Amino acid sequence: MVDMQRVALVTGGAKRVGRAIVERLADAGFDIAFTYRGSEDEARTLTNDLAARGRSAVAIQADFTQLPGAIDAVENQFHAAFGRLDVLVNNASAYSPATLAATDLPLMRRLWAVHAETPLLLAQRFATDLRRSRGHIVNMVDLLAEHPLPRYLAFCASKAALANLTMGLARELAPEVTVNGIAPGVVEWPDEYPEAERQKYLKRVPLGRPGTPGDVAETVLFLCTTGNYLTGQILHLDGGRSIT
Ligand SMILES: NC(=O)c1ccc[n+]([C@@H]2O[C@H](COP(=O)([O-])OP(=O)(O)OC[C@H]3O[C@@H](n4cnc5c(N)ncnc54)[C@H](OP(=O)(O)O)[C@@H]3O)[C@@H](O)[C@H]2O)c1
């Protein structure tokens, strides 16, 4: 029997952690569709890199605050390119600080749309494909979903919704599809993060260093290949930060 070519869809895949996930899955033999919002140049470069490695690769522009139009675009462009889906990685994210006083409805709705509505709608649209391929969903959660930061109230709450959705979808889509989450501590610092803040955070990380995008990518690959008996789990990828 000839092995079918497996296909992965990664949201927010043009740079940083998403890009590492795309590259690792491509190296493992997956064809790739990924979404980007504003990083058009990075998306083009990545698509060309993947094609040069012999992978089919499609970049889809989508702003997940624009629902349901963005989901329609992803669904249509994905199905125009590929006839199956094996892996969905919900990685796109908006890391937006706001104190209680500064948190307004537009911010809350944006974060909810990107972190909760979009993963749910994508699971709904691709459920048939994923069931058929006995596929996998991986949701990029955050340690802050369990340990909220006061300056990131709406962000943390929306990631907590994604953690809950991970468990709900795992039940709904079983037994054909596994659904898991990865909750990183720090795996790539936000741009311009102060050195003093970095050191303060690392003091409470037993392994004494930040993780890397590669650590995330390896964990995604594991959950989508050999980690077949895991579902509904949120893996803390944090160097032990959550046990301190
Ligand atoms: N970095 C860390 O240490 C860390 C820690 C904990 C959790 N995580 C989680 O791990 C994942 C990857 O982390 P990251 O730091 O690489 O994420 P990131 O850079 O904050 O965001 C990833 C991508 O999301 C896309 N995005 C933002 N707003 C969007 C919107 N409205 N619609 C569609 N796409 C949108 C952006 O695409 P464009 O660039 O194309 O605009 C961005 O490149 C995220 O889910 C994050 O919450 C990361």
The ligand as an SDF file (V2000), in Angstrom:
LIG
                    3D

 48 52  0  0  0  0  0  0  0  0999 V2000
    6.5230   33.0020   22.6570 N   0  0  0  0  0  0  0  0  0  0  0  0
    6.3610   32.3930   23.8390 C   0  0  0  0  0  0  0  0  0  0  0  0
    7.2860   32.2850   24.6550 O   0  0  0  0  0  0  0  0  0  0  0  0
    5.0170   31.8270   24.1930 C   0  0  0  0  0  0  0  0  0  0  0  0
    4.7020   31.6270   25.5320 C   0  0  0  0  0  0  0  0  0  0  0  0
    3.4620   31.0850   25.8570 C   0  0  0  0  0  0  0  0  0  0  0  0
    2.5530   30.7720   24.8540 C   0  0  0  0  0  0  0  0  0  0  0  0
    2.8900   30.9920   23.5480 N   0  0  0  0  0  0  0  0  0  0  0  0
    1.9000   30.6710   22.4970 C   0  0  0  0  0  0  0  0  0  0  0  0
    2.5510   29.9940   21.4430 O   0  0  0  0  0  0  0  0  0  0  0  0
    2.0520   30.4500   20.1830 C   0  0  0  0  0  0  0  0  0  0  0  0
    3.2060   30.9960   19.3320 C   0  0  0  0  0  0  0  0  0  0  0  0
    3.9020   32.0140   20.0540 O   0  0  0  0  0  0  0  0  0  0  0  0
    4.5330   33.2780   19.3080 P   0  0  0  0  0  0  0  0  0  0  0  0
    5.2130   34.0860   20.3580 O   0  0  0  0  0  0  0  0  0  0  0  0
    5.3230   32.8370   18.1140 O   0  0  0  0  0  0  0  0  0  0  0  0
    3.1800   34.0180   18.8390 O   0  0  0  0  0  0  0  0  0  0  0  0
    3.0350   35.4980   18.2410 P   0  0  0  0  0  0  0  0  0  0  0  0
    4.2980   35.8840   17.5540 O   0  0  0  0  0  0  0  0  0  0  0  0
    2.5190   36.4020   19.3210 O   0  0  0  0  0  0  0  0  0  0  0  0
    1.8260   35.3260   17.2040 O   0  0  0  0  0  0  0  0  0  0  0  0
    1.8760   34.3330   16.1730 C   0  0  0  0  0  0  0  0  0  0  0  0
    1.2050   34.8610   14.9340 C   0  0  0  0  0  0  0  0  0  0  0  0
   -0.1730   35.1150   15.1820 O   0  0  0  0  0  0  0  0  0  0  0  0
   -0.6130   35.9300   14.1250 C   0  0  0  0  0  0  0  0  0  0  0  0
   -1.7550   36.7540   14.5080 N   0  0  0  0  0  0  0  0  0  0  0  0
   -1.8040   37.7530   15.4190 C   0  0  0  0  0  0  0  0  0  0  0  0
   -3.0310   38.3350   15.4180 N   0  0  0  0  0  0  0  0  0  0  0  0
   -3.7550   37.6940   14.4770 C   0  0  0  0  0  0  0  0  0  0  0  0
   -5.0770   37.8320   13.9710 C   0  0  0  0  0  0  0  0  0  0  0  0
   -5.9100   38.8020   14.4120 N   0  0  0  0  0  0  0  0  0  0  0  0
   -5.5020   37.0060   12.9800 N   0  0  0  0  0  0  0  0  0  0  0  0
   -4.6660   36.0500   12.4990 C   0  0  0  0  0  0  0  0  0  0  0  0
   -3.4080   35.8610   12.9270 N   0  0  0  0  0  0  0  0  0  0  0  0
   -2.9540   36.6740   13.9070 C   0  0  0  0  0  0  0  0  0  0  0  0
    0.5620   36.8060   13.6990 C   0  0  0  0  0  0  0  0  0  0  0  0
    0.6540   36.7220   12.2790 O   0  0  0  0  0  0  0  0  0  0  0  0
    1.3430   37.8890   11.3680 P   0  0  0  0  0  0  0  0  0  0  0  0
    2.7550   38.0000   11.8670 O   0  0  0  0  0  0  0  0  0  0  0  0
    1.2490   37.3390    9.9960 O   0  0  0  0  0  0  0  0  0  0  0  0
    0.5430   39.1400   11.5930 O   0  0  0  0  0  0  0  0  0  0  0  0
    1.7430   36.1890   14.4330 C   0  0  0  0  0  0  0  0  0  0  0  0
    2.8770   35.9930   13.6160 O   0  0  0  0  0  0  0  0  0  0  0  0
    0.9850   31.4940   20.5100 C   0  0  0  0  0  0  0  0  0  0  0  0
   -0.2840   30.8970   20.5190 O   0  0  0  0  0  0  0  0  0  0  0  0
    1.3570   31.9600   21.8910 C   0  0  0  0  0  0  0  0  0  0  0  0
    0.2530   32.4600   22.6340 O   0  0  0  0  0  0  0  0  0  0  0  0
    4.0900   31.5240   23.2000 C   0  0  0  0  0  0  0  0  0  0  0  0
  1  2  1  0
  2  3  2  0
  2  4  1  0
  4  5  1  0
  4 48  2  0
  5  6  2  0
  6  7  1  0
  7  8  2  0
  8  9  1  0
  8 48  1  0
  9 10  1  0
  9 46  1  0
 10 11  1  0
 11 12  1  0
 11 44  1  0
 12 13  1  0
 13 14  1  0
 14 15  2  0
 14 16  1  0
 14 17  1  0
 17 18  1  0
 18 19  2  0
 18 20  1  0
 18 21  1  0
 21 22  1  0
 22 23  1  0
 23 24  1  0
 23 42  1  0
 24 25  1  0
 25 26  1  0
 25 36  1  0
 26 27  1  0
 26 35  1  0
 27 28  2  0
 28 29  1  0
 29 30  1  0
 29 35  2  0
 30 31  1  0
 30 32  2  0
 32 33  1  0
 33 34  2  0
 34 35  1  0
 36 37  1  0
 36 42  1  0
 37 38  1  0
 38 39  2  0
 38 40  1  0
 38 41  1  0
 42 43  1  0
 44 45  1  0
 44 46  1  0
 46 47  1  0
M  CHG  2   8   1  16  -1
M  END
$$$$
